[in-house]
Amino acid sequence: MTAEGFLEGRRLQLARGVLLQCVMGGYPPARFYGSDDGDLALIAEPGQIHRLPWSDEPRALAICDADELTGERSNLSTRGQLKAVIARYAARGLAPVVATELEFFVFAPNTDPTQPFRPPVGLDGRREDGLSAFSVSSNNGLRPFFSEVYKCMAALGLPRDTFMHEMGVSQFEINLLHGDPLLLADQTFLFKHLLKEVALKHGLTVVCMAKPLAHTPGSSMHIHQSIVDIATGKNVFSDPHGEPTAMFRHFIGGQQAGMADFTALFAPNVNSYQRLCHPYASPNNACWSHDNRAAGLRIPASAPVARRVENRLPGADANPYLAIAASLAAGLHGIEHELEPSEAIQGEFAVPDNLSLPCTLHAALERLKRSQLARELFGQEFIEGYIASKTMELTSFFDEITPWERRVLAAQA
């Protein structure tokens, strides 16, 4: 839209079906978004209108809500779903607080998708070989890129906490400061968009796939969650003596009750499950533990005021609005129904059958189809539309034969 049209308050409308567009560009049948495929109104969030600092010509981006023309939120909008979850907390006098940790890879341009990604050539003329994890000098070869990333983050009002080189080859992680869940989802979305745009200016490719390289750790989007009492501002996960509360236990119990049903929301792509094949780095279970990274739900070591639950299941490819909404909705379900968690696990452990999670997109979608809890928390229209879109993507994947199949199976009798 032109700046003049936007400033005049002209309404921008969008076909409902666009909210169910699959990653290949197609759409499920119209019955999943209303047979008429009528319009939604895009309503700009006043605090999320940003001049784009990486653009040579003046351009701005506005994050919008997708609302029905009647003014009601669209059930198909993931941002709207998150706002609805936050409202359910507010009705109980509670406010969730979240932070996201986002991992991503920086690669050289990949013009041939049949070839593996490669790290870029650094200032020393060499490509990283994977020995730079957690090194203070590991991003020197990418310093011009990261310098512009930092400047653009400041221009967009994206505060950063810590930033580091992760375990993978040319893999990095940023931790965004904790705060309001909707704000953090907006910031996570903006940061991913920023990364890709700035990378293009520097002749690089940023990839937020869950598992872009074989034999290398994948990229996660861990979600840290706590809840405060709106009246007092205190963390309801800790009592006045600094001990964990019943609400803390119930929140974990709800997370455990929803993780298998919601796996397709946390791990939305075929590639998501490549990351989950290596359980230590990326736990594919609903166990919980005090400071054990092998558990899907980890309680980081912290002071009572900062007691929180880290959901380690979502990948970097997850929709931040939907992943945060699903995680918080599961926790609230546990609070409302006073669900008790399993016993905490420590050290090396075997995952009980009742706490294992789907390990393929097909299995995750089948679990979501059977989930009454998902329909109760997100509505039948959204769940059925989401499944329809993801089923199209899965079908498209199965329409192709992979290099592994040709390499290994072609010679078989």
C-alpha positions as CSV (number, residue, x, y, z in Angstrom):
1,M,0.0,0.0,0.0
2,T,1.2,3.5,-0.6
3,A,2.2,5.6,2.4
4,E,-0.6,8.1,1.4
5,G,-3.2,5.3,1.4
6,F,-2.1,4.0,4.7
7,L,-2.1,7.4,6.4
8,E,-5.5,8.1,5.1
9,G,-6.8,5.1,6.9
10,R,-7.7,3.1,3.8
11,R,-8.7,-0.4,4.8
12,L,-6.6,-3.2,3.3
13,Q,-8.5,-6.5,2.8
14,L,-7.3,-10.0,2.2
15,A,-9.0,-13.2,1.1
16,R,-9.6,-15.6,4.1
17,G,-7.9,-18.5,2.2
18,V,-4.5,-16.7,2.3
19,L,-4.2,-17.6,6.0
20,L,-4.2,-21.3,5.0
21,Q,-1.8,-21.0,2.1
22,C,0.7,-23.8,2.2
23,V,4.5,-23.4,1.8
24,M,4.4,-24.4,-1.9
25,G,1.9,-21.6,-2.6
26,G,-1.3,-23.6,-3.0
27,Y,-4.5,-23.8,-0.9
28,P,-6.7,-26.5,0.6
29,P,-10.3,-26.7,-0.6
30,A,-12.4,-23.6,0.0
31,R,-14.6,-25.4,2.5
32,F,-11.8,-25.0,5.1
33,Y,-11.9,-21.2,4.9
34,G,-15.5,-20.5,3.9
35,S,-16.8,-21.5,0.5
36,D,-17.1,-17.9,-0.7
37,D,-13.5,-17.1,0.3
38,G,-14.6,-13.7,1.5
39,D,-12.3,-11.0,2.7
40,L,-10.7,-10.2,6.1
41,A,-9.6,-6.8,7.2
42,L,-6.0,-6.2,8.0
43,I,-5.8,-3.9,11.0
44,A,-2.3,-2.5,11.7
45,E,-1.0,-2.8,15.2
46,P,-0.1,0.8,16.1
47,G,3.0,-0.1,18.0
48,Q,4.3,-2.4,15.3
49,I,4.7,0.0,12.3
50,H,8.4,0.1,11.4
51,R,10.5,2.0,8.9
52,L,12.7,-0.7,7.3
53,P,16.3,0.3,8.0
54,W,17.8,-2.1,5.4
55,S,15.8,-0.7,2.5
56,D,17.5,1.7,0.2
57,E,14.2,3.3,-0.7
58,P,11.8,4.5,2.1
59,R,9.6,1.5,3.0
60,A,7.7,0.5,6.1
61,L,6.2,-2.7,7.5
62,A,3.1,-2.9,9.6
63,I,2.2,-6.0,11.6
64,C,-1.6,-6.5,11.3
65,D,-4.4,-8.4,12.9
66,A,-6.6,-10.3,10.4
67,D,-10.1,-9.6,11.5
68,E,-13.5,-10.5,10.1
69,L,-15.3,-7.6,8.4
70,T,-17.7,-7.6,11.4
71,G,-14.8,-6.6,13.7
72,E,-14.4,-10.0,15.3
73,R,-11.0,-11.8,15.2
74,S,-10.6,-14.4,12.5
75,N,-10.2,-17.9,13.9
76,L,-7.7,-18.6,11.2
77,S,-5.3,-15.9,12.4
78,T,-2.4,-17.3,14.5
79,R,-1.8,-13.8,16.0
80,G,-5.5,-13.7,16.9
81,Q,-5.2,-17.2,18.5
82,L,-2.4,-15.9,20.7
83,K,-4.4,-12.8,21.7
84,A,-7.3,-15.1,22.7
85,V,-5.0,-17.2,24.9
86,I,-3.6,-14.1,26.6
87,A,-7.2,-12.9,27.2
88,R,-8.1,-16.2,28.9
89,Y,-5.2,-15.7,31.3
90,A,-6.2,-12.1,31.9
91,A,-9.7,-13.2,32.8
92,R,-8.1,-15.1,35.7
93,G,-6.0,-12.1,36.8
94,L,-2.9,-13.6,35.3
95,A,-0.4,-12.4,32.7
96,P,2.1,-14.9,31.0
97,V,5.6,-13.8,30.4
98,V,7.8,-15.4,27.7
99,A,11.1,-15.2,26.0
100,T,12.3,-16.9,22.9
101,E,15.7,-18.3,22.0
102,L,16.1,-18.5,18.2
103,E,18.8,-20.5,16.4
104,F,19.7,-20.0,12.7
105,F,22.3,-20.8,10.1
106,V,24.2,-18.3,7.9
107,F,25.2,-19.9,4.6
108,A,26.7,-18.9,1.3
109,P,24.2,-18.5,-1.5
110,N,22.7,-21.9,-2.5
111,T,21.6,-21.6,-6.1
112,D,21.2,-25.4,-6.6
113,P,18.8,-26.9,-4.0
114,T,20.1,-30.4,-4.8
115,Q,23.4,-29.5,-3.2
116,P,24.1,-29.1,0.5
117,F,24.3,-25.7,2.2
118,R,27.9,-24.4,2.7
119,P,29.2,-21.9,5.2
120,P,30.3,-18.6,3.7
121,V,33.9,-17.7,3.0
122,G,35.2,-15.7,5.9
123,L,37.6,-12.7,5.9
124,D,40.5,-15.2,6.2
125,G,39.4,-16.7,2.8
126,R,38.3,-20.0,4.4
127,R,35.0,-21.6,5.2
128,E,34.2,-22.5,8.8
129,D,34.7,-26.2,9.6
130,G,32.5,-26.4,12.7
131,L,35.1,-25.8,15.4
132,S,33.9,-22.4,16.3
133,A,31.1,-23.2,18.8
134,F,30.9,-20.7,21.6
135,S,34.0,-18.9,20.5
136,V,34.2,-15.2,21.1
137,S,35.9,-14.7,17.7
138,S,33.8,-17.2,15.7
139,N,31.8,-14.6,13.8
140,N,34.7,-12.4,12.7
141,G,34.3,-13.4,9.1
142,L,30.7,-12.3,9.3
143,R,31.3,-9.1,11.3
144,P,29.9,-6.7,8.6
145,F,26.7,-8.7,8.4
146,F,26.2,-8.9,12.2
147,S,27.1,-5.3,12.6
148,E,24.2,-4.4,10.3
149,V,21.9,-6.9,12.1
150,Y,22.6,-5.2,15.4
151,K,21.9,-1.7,13.9
152,C,18.7,-2.8,12.3
153,M,17.5,-4.5,15.5
154,A,18.1,-1.2,17.4
155,A,16.2,0.7,14.7
156,L,13.2,-1.7,15.0
157,G,13.3,-1.5,18.8
158,L,14.3,-5.2,19.2
159,P,16.2,-5.5,22.4
160,R,18.6,-8.4,22.5
161,D,19.9,-10.3,25.6
162,T,22.7,-12.7,24.6
163,F,24.0,-13.7,21.2
164,M,26.4,-16.5,20.5
165,H,27.8,-19.0,18.0
166,E,26.0,-22.3,18.5
167,M,27.2,-25.9,18.0
168,G,26.5,-26.2,14.3
169,V,28.6,-25.1,11.4
170,S,27.9,-21.3,10.9
171,Q,25.0,-21.6,13.4
172,F,24.1,-18.8,15.7
173,E,21.6,-18.1,18.5
174,I,20.0,-15.0,19.9
175,N,18.0,-14.7,23.1
176,L,15.3,-12.0,23.1
177,L,14.4,-10.3,26.4
178,H,11.4,-11.7,28.2
179,G,8.1,-9.8,28.1
180,D,4.5,-9.9,26.9
181,P,3.9,-12.9,24.7
182,L,2.3,-11.0,21.8
183,L,5.2,-8.6,21.8
184,L,7.7,-11.4,21.8
185,A,6.0,-13.2,19.0
186,D,6.0,-9.9,17.0
187,Q,9.7,-9.4,17.8
188,T,10.6,-13.0,16.8
189,F,8.8,-12.6,13.5
190,L,10.5,-9.3,12.8
191,F,13.9,-10.6,13.7
192,K,13.6,-13.6,11.3
193,H,12.4,-11.2,8.6
194,L,15.3,-8.8,9.4
195,L,17.9,-11.6,9.2
196,K,16.9,-12.8,5.8
197,E,16.7,-9.2,4.3
198,V,20.1,-8.1,5.7
199,A,21.7,-11.4,4.6
200,L,20.6,-10.8,1.0
201,K,22.3,-7.3,1.1
202,H,25.6,-9.1,2.2
203,G,25.4,-11.9,-0.4
204,L,24.5,-14.4,2.3
205,T,21.6,-16.8,3.0
206,V,20.0,-17.1,6.4
207,V,18.2,-20.4,6.9
208,C,15.7,-21.0,9.7
209,M,14.9,-24.6,8.8
210,A,14.9,-27.0,11.7
211,K,17.6,-29.2,10.3
212,P,19.4,-27.7,7.2
213,L,22.6,-29.8,7.6
214,A,23.1,-33.6,8.1
215,H,25.2,-34.7,11.0
216,T,24.8,-31.3,12.6
217,P,22.6,-30.0,15.4
218,G,19.3,-28.5,14.3
219,S,17.9,-25.1,15.1
220,S,15.4,-24.6,17.9
221,M,13.1,-21.9,19.1
222,H,12.9,-22.6,22.8
223,I,10.1,-20.8,24.7
224,H,10.7,-19.7,28.3
225,Q,7.4,-19.2,30.2
226,S,6.4,-17.8,33.5
227,I,3.2,-16.2,34.9
228,V,2.7,-13.2,37.0
229,D,-0.3,-12.0,39.1
230,I,-1.6,-8.9,37.4
231,A,-2.5,-7.3,40.7
232,T,0.9,-7.8,42.5
233,G,3.3,-8.4,39.6
234,K,4.7,-11.4,41.3
235,N,5.7,-14.7,39.7
236,V,2.9,-17.2,40.7
237,F,5.3,-20.1,40.2
238,S,7.0,-19.3,43.5
239,D,5.4,-18.8,46.9
240,P,6.6,-16.2,49.5
241,H,9.2,-18.7,50.8
242,G,10.6,-19.2,47.3
243,E,9.2,-22.7,46.9
244,P,7.4,-23.9,43.8
245,T,3.6,-23.5,43.9
246,A,0.7,-25.8,43.0
247,M,0.1,-23.5,40.0
248,F,3.7,-24.2,38.8
249,R,3.0,-28.0,39.0
250,H,-0.4,-27.6,37.2
251,F,1.2,-25.6,34.4
252,I,3.8,-28.3,33.8
253,G,1.0,-30.9,34.0
254,G,-0.9,-29.0,31.3
255,Q,2.2,-28.8,29.1
256,Q,2.7,-32.5,29.4
257,A,-1.0,-33.1,28.6
258,G,-0.8,-31.0,25.4
259,M,2.6,-31.7,23.9
260,A,1.8,-34.8,21.9
261,D,-1.5,-33.4,20.6
262,F,0.3,-30.1,19.7
263,T,3.5,-31.5,18.2
264,A,2.3,-30.6,14.7
265,L,2.0,-27.0,15.9
266,F,5.5,-26.9,17.4
267,A,7.1,-28.9,14.6
268,P,5.1,-27.9,11.5
269,N,7.3,-29.2,8.6
270,V,8.6,-32.5,7.3
271,N,12.1,-31.3,8.0
272,S,11.1,-30.5,11.7
273,Y,11.4,-34.2,12.5
274,Q,14.9,-34.5,11.2
275,R,15.9,-32.2,14.1
276,L,14.0,-34.4,16.5
277,C,15.8,-37.6,15.5
278,H,18.6,-36.7,17.9
279,P,16.9,-36.6,21.3
280,Y,19.6,-35.0,23.4
281,A,20.1,-31.9,21.4
282,S,16.4,-31.6,20.6
283,P,14.2,-33.5,23.1
284,N,11.2,-35.2,21.5
285,N,9.5,-36.1,24.8
286,A,7.2,-34.6,27.3
287,C,9.3,-35.3,30.3
288,W,10.3,-32.5,32.7
289,S,13.4,-31.9,34.7
290,H,15.3,-29.4,36.7
291,D,18.1,-28.2,34.4
292,N,18.3,-31.3,32.2
293,R,18.5,-30.5,28.5
294,A,17.4,-34.0,27.6
295,A,13.9,-33.2,28.8
296,G,11.3,-31.6,26.6
297,L,10.3,-29.4,29.5
298,R,13.3,-28.0,31.4
299,I,13.3,-25.8,34.5
300,P,16.4,-23.7,34.2
301,A,18.4,-23.0,37.3
302,S,17.3,-19.6,38.6
303,A,16.2,-17.5,41.5
304,P,12.6,-18.1,42.7
305,V,11.5,-14.7,41.2
306,A,12.6,-16.0,37.8
307,R,11.2,-19.6,38.1
308,R,10.0,-20.6,34.6
309,V,9.3,-23.5,32.3
310,E,11.3,-23.9,29.1
311,N,9.5,-25.7,26.2
312,R,12.4,-27.1,24.2
313,L,10.3,-28.8,21.5
314,P,9.6,-26.0,18.9
315,G,12.1,-25.6,16.1
316,A,13.2,-22.4,14.4
317,D,10.8,-23.1,11.6
318,A,7.8,-22.9,14.0
319,N,5.3,-20.0,13.6
320,P,6.1,-17.9,16.8
321,Y,2.5,-16.8,17.3
322,L,1.2,-20.4,17.1
323,A,4.0,-22.0,19.1
324,I,3.7,-19.6,21.9
325,A,-0.1,-19.8,21.9
326,A,-0.1,-23.6,21.9
327,S,2.4,-23.8,24.8
328,L,0.6,-21.2,26.9
329,A,-2.8,-22.7,26.2
330,A,-1.6,-26.1,27.3
331,G,-0.2,-24.6,30.6
332,L,-3.5,-22.8,31.3
333,H,-5.4,-26.0,30.6
334,G,-3.3,-27.6,33.3
335,I,-4.0,-24.7,35.8
336,E,-7.8,-24.8,35.1
337,H,-8.0,-28.5,35.6
338,E,-5.4,-28.8,38.3
339,L,-3.4,-31.4,36.4
340,E,-0.5,-33.0,38.2
341,P,2.8,-33.6,36.3
342,S,4.7,-36.8,36.2
343,E,7.7,-37.2,38.5
344,A,10.7,-35.0,37.4
345,I,13.5,-36.9,35.7
346,Q,17.3,-36.4,36.2
347,G,20.4,-37.8,34.6
348,E,20.1,-40.3,31.8
349,F,16.6,-41.7,31.4
350,A,14.3,-43.8,29.2
351,V,11.2,-41.9,28.0
352,P,8.0,-43.6,29.2
353,D,5.6,-44.5,26.4
354,N,2.9,-42.0,27.7
355,L,5.4,-39.1,27.4
356,S,6.8,-39.9,24.0
357,L,5.9,-37.7,21.1
358,P,5.1,-38.2,17.3
359,C,8.3,-38.5,15.3
360,T,7.0,-37.8,11.8
361,L,4.8,-35.0,10.4
362,H,2.3,-37.7,9.4
363,A,2.0,-39.1,12.9
364,A,1.8,-35.6,14.4
365,L,-1.1,-34.7,12.1
366,E,-2.9,-37.9,12.9
367,R,-2.5,-37.1,16.6
368,L,-3.8,-33.6,16.0
369,K,-6.8,-35.0,14.0
370,R,-7.8,-37.0,17.1
371,S,-7.3,-34.2,19.6
372,Q,-10.4,-32.9,21.3
373,L,-8.2,-30.7,23.4
374,A,-6.9,-28.9,20.3
375,R,-10.4,-28.2,19.1
376,E,-11.4,-27.0,22.5
377,L,-8.5,-24.6,22.8
378,F,-8.2,-23.4,19.2
379,G,-11.6,-24.1,17.6
380,Q,-12.5,-26.6,14.9
381,E,-12.2,-24.2,12.0
382,F,-8.5,-23.5,12.8
383,I,-7.5,-27.1,13.5
384,E,-9.2,-28.5,10.5
385,G,-7.8,-25.8,8.2
386,Y,-4.3,-26.2,9.6
387,I,-4.4,-30.0,9.1
388,A,-5.7,-29.5,5.5
389,S,-2.8,-27.2,4.6
390,K,-0.1,-29.3,6.2
391,T,-1.5,-32.5,4.6
392,M,-1.0,-30.8,1.2
393,E,2.6,-30.1,2.1
394,L,3.2,-33.7,3.2
395,T,1.6,-35.0,0.0
396,S,3.8,-32.7,-2.0
397,F,6.9,-34.1,-0.2
398,F,5.9,-37.7,-0.9
399,D,5.5,-36.8,-4.6
400,E,9.3,-36.5,-4.8
401,I,12.0,-39.1,-4.6
402,T,15.0,-38.1,-2.5
403,P,18.7,-38.5,-3.4
404,W,19.0,-41.1,-0.6
405,E,16.5,-43.3,-2.2
406,R,18.2,-43.2,-5.6
407,R,21.6,-43.7,-4.0
408,V,20.8,-46.5,-1.7
409,L,17.8,-48.3,-3.0
410,A,18.3,-48.3,-6.8
411,A,20.8,-51.2,-6.8
412,Q,18.6,-53.4,-4.6
413,A,17.2,-56.6,-6.1
